[in-house]
Amino acid sequence: MRIKNLSILGATGSIGASTLQLVRLQPEHYHVFALSGHQQVEALAKLCLEFSPNYAVVSDPVSAKRLSTLLQERHCATEVLAGSQALIDIATDPLVDCVMAAIVGAAGLAPTYAALKAGKCVLLANKEALVMAGDLMMQAVKDAKATLLPVDSEHNAIFQCLPVNFLAPRLFPALNLAHHAADFGVTKIILTASGGAFRDLALDQFATISPEAACQHPNWQMGKKITVDSATMMNKALEVIEAHYLFGLAAAEIEVLIHPQSIVHSLVVYTDGSLLAQLGEPDMRIPIANAMAWPKRMASGVNTLDLVQAGALSFKTIDPERYPAFSLGYDALRLGGTAPCILNAANESAVAAFLSNRISFNAIAKVAREALNTLPIQAARDFDTIIGTDNQTRAYVEQYLNTL
């Protein structure tokens, strides 16, 4: 395996941290070409001192000046850049082989899209990019013969359970593998969900859920926004949309089951009655390692699952009363066009409002549904339409929040 130049978008988040743990395990195979860290100056400075990337990107000039000063004091030669264009630059640089797209939310859309248009290998941890602009993203993969590898644990599990020839035309068209969809016998996929922090909480207590409680996931270590999404099950609504674009499956071919143990990460159902599943410890280093090393495998530092210790595994259907946000993913797919973009933007705004104690936990799904049912839906024809829809939705939600 030759050395791969890796740009990590969102290096100071949980996915970025796990990615860098894997780089530490195999430094002979990966060079950290660039890191981004929003405004996490001190954390990013430590990473620059350790990995000596060519570039470090923060979101604004003030943060850039602080980071430059810290690095100069420590004689680190990393060049500091700032702003959204800088993110695009480190995602599309000719020297870059792989881009870890791990910026949470809509902020990761532009650099992810640019990387695909540049024909890069993109390791996709930012599901919002596909949710907001799935048609555009997948067209970019096709046109530029880019490679798109899913990092979300559920979608990576599906990726591991599907035949390479089934996946190739959509996710790595440069391989030019024969594809006859009817030959594979895939009838549906099943995404699993932990059920989040409140899967066993009495429904009459939901109105008093605090942001602190919502940010405590029972199985996974994740950022605040995605942990809240897990509690509302909006993350699964978005993952249904992501799966539709990644694997070319209709909404009716995508099912979700609650699996509290988070051991079975997802399954593929075949026409002969077979179910293929990917199992493992609930640790994001496993899917990240799979994507980083594909088509080979690499050590992740995670222990192999002890099946005896894991014990019984259980599954159940999703209660719509407990998780009213979940069905919105299917609604957005049915509506098509910019509906998924509206859903994503409304949810991001609602979660931010909840985390700042402006609205209740129960109001998150209400806000998202209101936006999806009210705002006009257009054909997602170009990038400007997507950005315009995102901005329009956030402005609408801000006004709507004032009425609650």
N, C-alpha and C positions, 0 to 999 in steps of 0.2 A: 504494500500500500504506500503510494507516494504521499508526501506531505501535502495536505489540503489547507488552503488559506480560507479562514473562517471569519465572517463578520457576524457579530452577535448583536442584534437589535433588541434592546431590553436586557442588558447584561446584569443589571443590579436587581432584577426580579427573581422569582423562584425558579423559572425555567432557565434563565441565564445562569444562575448559580449552579444548577444541576449540570448544564452544558459544560461549564468550566471545570466542574469536578471530573467530568469524563476526559477533558483535555489534559488534566493533570495525570490521569492514569496512562495516557498514551501520547506524551508530548512529542514523540518521534513521528507521529502521523498527522498532527494538527498544529498549525501556526495561527494564533489569534491575530488576524489582520486588522480588525477594527472592533471597537466596543461602543455602545451607546448607553446612556444612563439618565436621561431626562435631566433632573436637577440634583441627582444623588452624587454630589461632587466628591465628598470624602470617600464614599464606597468605590466610586469609579477610579479615584486616584490610587487606592490600594491595589485595584485590579491592574491598572496600568503599570505600576511598579513591579508586579509579579509577572505579567505576561508580555510586557513591552510591545503593545500593538503599534502598528503604523499610525493609526488614528483613534481618537476618542471624541465622541460627539455628545454634546449636551443641548438642551433646548433653547437656551438664550445666551446673549453676550455676557451678562453678569456672571452666570455660572461658568461660562467658558474662561473668563478672566481669572476667576478663583481657581479653577482646575489647572490652568496654565501656570499660575504662581506656585501651586503645590508641587507640580511636576518639575518645574525649573529648580525649585529649592532642593529637590532630590535627584537632580541631574538625569531626569527621564526624558528621552528624546521624542516621545509620542507627540504627534501634532494634534492640537485641540481644535475642533470645529464646532459650529453652533447652527441650529435651525433645521427646518424640515428638508431643505435642499441638501444639507450635509448628510442626512440619513439616506437620501436617495443616492448620493455620491458613494457612500461606503457600501451600499447594496449592489451597485452596478459597476464598481471599479473593475477594469479588465483583469486584475490580478486575483480577484475573489473567485473561489470555487464554490463555496457553500454559504448560504445566508440563513442564520437562525432567526426566524421572524417571530419574536416573542414580546413585542410591544403590545400591551393590553389595549383593546378597544380600537376605535376608529383611527387613532393616531398611527397605527401600524399599517394602514391601508396603502398609502402612497409608496413607501419604500418597498413593500411586498410586491405591489403591482409592477413597479419599475424593475425589480430584480427578475421577475418572470419575463418581462418584455426584453430584458437583456440576455435571456437564455440561461440564467443561473440555476443551480440546484438550490431550491428553497425548502427548508425544513419548517413546516408550518405549524407553529404553536398558537398563532393568533387567528382563532376561528372567525373573528369578526370580518376579516378581509374577504373570506368566501361568502359570509352571510350578506355583507353589504353589496358586493360586486361579483357574485359567483360567475355569471356569464362572461364578464370581461376577464376575470382571472383565468378561467379555463380556456378562453380563446387565446390569451397571451401564451399559455403553456403550449398550445397547439402551434401557433404561428412561429414562436421563437424556438420551438423544440426544447423547451425548458424541462426541468425535472421538479415535480412537486411531491414531497413526501410528508404525510401527516404525522404530527407529533402528539396531538391529543391522544390520551391513552386509549380511548374507545375507538377512534378512527385508525390508530396505528394497529390495534388488535384486529380490526376488520382487514386492514392492509395485509397483515401477516397470514390471514386465513383465506384470502382470495388468490386464485391462480395469477401468476405474473402476466400471462397473456390477456387476462381479463382486464388488468389494471393498465397495461402499457399504453393503449391509445390515448387515455386521458391524462395519465400522470407522468409518463416518460416516453413521449412519442418518438424521440430520437432513436430508440431501440428498434422501431419499425417491426414489431412482432405481430404475427398473424392473430387476428381477433375475429372470432365468430361467436357472438354473444350467446346464441342459443345452445352452443355446445357445452357451456359451463354448468348449466343446471342450477344457477343461483336463483332461489325463489324469494328470499328476503334476508335482511340483516337484522340483528337484535343488538341494540346499544344497551349497555347496563348503566345504572345510576345508583349511587350510594343512598340517595334519599335525603342527603344533606343533614344539617345540624338539628332539624326539628321533625325528623321522620316519625318520632314516637311522642311528640308533644301534643297535649290535648288542644283541639282546635280553638277552644274558648280562650286560650292563652296567647294566641297569635297576635292579637292587637297590642300586646305589651312587650313584644320581642324587641330587645335593644340591639343596636349595631354591634356592640361587643359580643353578645351571644351569637349573632348571625355570622360572625367572623371566625367561629370556632368549629372547624370541620372535624367530624369524627374519625376520618380515615386518611385524608390527604393534607399535606402542608402546601397551601396556596396563598395567593394574594387576596386582599380584602374583597375586591370586586367579584372575582370568580367564585369565592367562597359564598358570598351572598347569592350569586346566581345559582349555586348548587342548592342552597336552602330553599329558594323559590322554585327550583327546577327550570328556570329560564335557560340555564346552561344546556339542558337537554333539548329545549325548544330550538336553540341556536345550533346544536349539534345535529339535529335532524336535517336542518337546512344545509349544514356543512357536508353531511354524508350524501345528500342528494347531488351536490355538485362534484364531490370527489369521485363518487362511484357510479354516477349516472343512473341512479335508481329513483323510481317514483316514490311519492310519499307513502303510498299503500304498501311499499316493499320495505319500509323502515319502521321497526317496532322498538319500543323502549320498555325495559323491565327494571324494577327496583331490585337491587342485589346488595343488601346491606354490608356484606363482607368485603366488597371491592376486590375480589380475587379473580373472578371471571371478568375480563375487561370488555369483551363483546363477542358476538358469535355470528357465523354465517350459516344459513339454512339452505340445504341443497335439495333438489327435487327427488333424490333417492331416499330421503329421510335422514340423511346425515346432518349433524350439527358440528361444525368445527369451531372451537373456542380457543382463545389465547388466555392463559392463566399466568399469574405472577403476583409478587408482592405489590402493594399499592405504593409504588415509588416511580416517579417520573423519569428517573435515570434509565429505566428499561426501554420505554418507547423512544427516548432521545437517542440512546445508544443504537437502537435499531435503525433509526433514520440517518444518523451520522455515518454509520459504517456500511449502509446498504450499497450493494447487494450482499455484502459480507456481514459477519457478526463481530462484535467486540465485547470485551469484558465491561460490565457496567458498575461493578463494585457492589451490586445488590445480591444478597444471598438467594439461592434457588429456593423456591417455595417448598415448604415442608407440608405435604398433603395431609399427613396424619395430624400435625399440629393445627393445620387450618380448620379441620373438623367439618361440620355440616355446612353446606352452602344452600342458601335459600333465595327464592325469587318470588316477586309478586307484581301485580299490575299497579298502575299509577292511579291514585285516588284524585279525581279532578277537584274535589272540594278542598283537599289539602294543598294541591299544587295547581291553582287556576292559571298560572303563567304557562304551563307546559303546552297546552293545546294551541297556543298562539304561534308556535313554530309551524304547525301544519296549516293554520289559517294563512300565514304569510306565504307559504309555498303555493297554496291554492289561489291566492290573489295574484301572485307573480309580480313581475316588474320590480318596482322599487319598494314593494311591501316589506321584504326582509330588511332592507336598509332602514325603513321607518321603525320597525320593531327593535332593531339593534340600538338605534340612536335614542329612542324613547326609554329603553331599558337602562342604558348607560346614564342618562340624565336622572332617571328615577332612583337608581341605586346610589348615585352621588348625593341626591337629596336625602335619602334614607340614612346614609352614613354621616351626614351632617345634621341629623335629627330634625329635618324639615318635614318629613312625612313618616307615616308608620310603615312597618313591614308589609302589612296587607295592601297598602296603597301602591306598591311597586307594580304588581300585575294590573291593577286598575288603570294606572297611568299608561302603561304599554298598550293595553287594549283600547283605551280612548284614542290614542294617537293612530293606531292601526285602523280603527273604524272611521276616523274623521278626516285624516289628511288624504289628499289626492294621490293616486297611484299612477305612475308613468312607466313607460318602457325604459328599462335600464340600458339606454343606448350608448352612453359614453361616460367617461370619468367625471365630467362636469356635472352631469345629471345626478350622479351618485353623491358628489360633494354638496350639491345644491339641496338635495333631499335630506341629507344628514343635517345641514345647517337649519333648514326649514323646520325639521322635526324638533330639534333642540330648542329653537325659539318658541315653537308652539307649546312644548312641554313646560318651559319656564313660565309662560302665561297661565297654563292650566294649573300648575302647582300653586299659584296664588289664589286659586278658587277652592282649594281643599282645606 
